[in-house]
Amino acid sequence: MSYLAVMLGGALGALLRFVVSSAVNKYSAVSFPAGTLVVNTLGSFILVFFTILTIEKLSIDPLWRMFFAVGFLGAFTTFSTFSYETIALFQDGEYIKAVINILLNNILSISAGIGGLVIARALM
């Protein structure tokens, strides 16, 4: 049953990643992989928030935790796309954009995770 939960969560997370990333890139005024940055930052916040909340405050079935944290959020965030886009920027000679992409994805994702932790604990 856990495999099914992860699979279904992953399908939904991948679909939402595509929708969010595409929308951000479509409406972004910069030639930069902003869609991946947004999903990685948002996903980091949600994952830490959800994990802290469901471990420390709410009691939920572990199957739902697997569905959401492993499946949905695992597919929603995307380190592989971040890596590919960064390498592509380097190959295109966009060195400053590549370094900015590395810094922003790491700094914003970790900061968002800390924000999720702080907010989840504040709700207790």
C-alpha positions as CSV (number, residue, x, y, z in Angstrom):
1,M,0.0,0.0,0.0
2,S,2.9,2.4,0.7
3,Y,4.2,2.0,-2.9
4,L,0.8,3.0,-4.2
5,A,0.6,6.1,-1.9
6,V,4.1,7.2,-3.0
7,M,3.3,6.6,-6.7
8,L,0.0,8.6,-6.5
9,G,1.6,11.4,-4.5
10,G,4.5,11.5,-7.0
11,A,2.1,11.7,-10.0
12,L,0.3,14.7,-8.4
13,G,3.5,16.4,-7.3
14,A,5.1,16.1,-10.8
15,L,2.0,17.5,-12.4
16,L,1.8,20.4,-10.0
17,R,5.6,21.1,-10.5
18,F,5.1,21.3,-14.2
19,V,2.1,23.6,-13.8
20,V,3.8,25.9,-11.3
21,S,7.1,26.0,-13.0
22,S,5.6,26.6,-16.4
23,A,3.4,29.4,-15.1
24,V,6.3,31.1,-13.3
25,N,8.6,30.8,-16.4
26,K,5.8,32.1,-18.7
27,Y,5.2,35.2,-16.6
28,S,8.7,35.8,-15.5
29,A,10.4,38.8,-17.0
30,V,13.9,37.4,-16.7
31,S,15.7,34.7,-18.7
32,F,16.5,32.6,-15.7
33,P,15.1,29.2,-14.5
34,A,12.8,31.0,-12.0
35,G,10.2,28.2,-12.1
36,T,12.6,25.6,-10.7
37,L,13.7,28.1,-8.0
38,V,10.1,28.7,-7.0
39,V,9.2,25.0,-6.7
40,N,12.3,24.2,-4.8
41,T,11.8,27.0,-2.4
42,L,8.1,26.4,-1.9
43,G,8.6,22.7,-1.7
44,S,11.3,23.1,1.0
45,F,9.1,25.3,3.1
46,I,6.1,22.9,2.8
47,L,8.1,19.8,3.5
48,V,9.7,21.0,6.7
49,F,6.4,22.7,7.8
50,F,4.5,19.5,7.1
51,T,7.0,17.2,8.7
52,I,7.4,19.2,11.9
53,L,3.6,19.7,12.2
54,T,2.8,16.0,11.7
55,I,5.5,14.7,13.9
56,E,5.3,17.2,16.8
57,K,1.6,18.2,16.8
58,L,-0.7,16.2,14.6
59,S,-1.1,12.5,14.5
60,I,-1.6,11.3,11.0
61,D,-1.4,7.9,9.4
62,P,2.2,7.2,8.2
63,L,0.7,6.3,4.8
64,W,-0.5,9.9,4.4
65,R,2.9,11.2,5.4
66,M,4.5,8.9,2.7
67,F,1.9,10.1,0.1
68,F,2.6,13.7,0.8
69,A,6.2,14.0,1.9
70,V,7.9,11.2,-0.1
71,G,5.6,11.1,-3.1
72,F,4.0,14.5,-3.7
73,L,6.8,16.7,-2.4
74,G,9.5,14.4,-3.6
75,A,8.2,14.9,-7.2
76,F,7.3,18.5,-6.7
77,T,10.8,19.7,-5.9
78,T,13.5,18.9,-8.4
79,F,17.2,18.9,-7.7
80,S,17.8,17.1,-11.0
81,T,16.2,19.9,-13.0
82,F,18.1,22.5,-10.9
83,S,21.4,20.7,-11.8
84,Y,20.6,20.5,-15.5
85,E,19.6,24.1,-15.7
86,T,22.7,25.2,-13.9
87,I,25.0,23.2,-16.2
88,A,23.1,24.6,-19.2
89,L,23.8,28.1,-18.0
90,F,27.5,27.3,-17.6
91,Q,27.6,25.8,-21.1
92,D,25.9,28.8,-22.5
93,G,28.5,31.1,-21.0
94,E,26.0,32.5,-18.5
95,Y,28.4,32.1,-15.6
96,I,27.0,34.8,-13.4
97,K,23.4,33.4,-13.8
98,A,24.7,29.9,-13.1
99,V,26.3,31.0,-9.8
100,I,23.2,33.1,-8.9
101,N,21.1,30.0,-9.6
102,I,23.2,27.9,-7.3
103,L,23.2,30.5,-4.5
104,L,19.5,31.3,-4.7
105,N,18.3,27.7,-4.8
106,N,20.4,26.8,-1.8
107,I,19.9,29.9,0.3
108,L,16.2,30.3,-0.5
109,S,15.3,26.6,-0.1
110,I,17.2,26.3,3.2
111,S,15.7,29.6,4.4
112,A,12.2,28.4,3.4
113,G,12.8,25.2,5.3
114,I,13.8,27.1,8.4
115,G,10.7,29.3,8.0
116,G,8.5,26.1,7.8
117,L,10.1,24.9,11.0
118,V,9.6,28.1,12.8
119,I,6.0,28.5,11.7
120,A,5.0,24.9,12.4
121,R,6.5,25.1,15.9
122,A,4.8,28.5,16.5
123,L,1.4,26.8,15.9
124,M,1.9,24.4,18.8
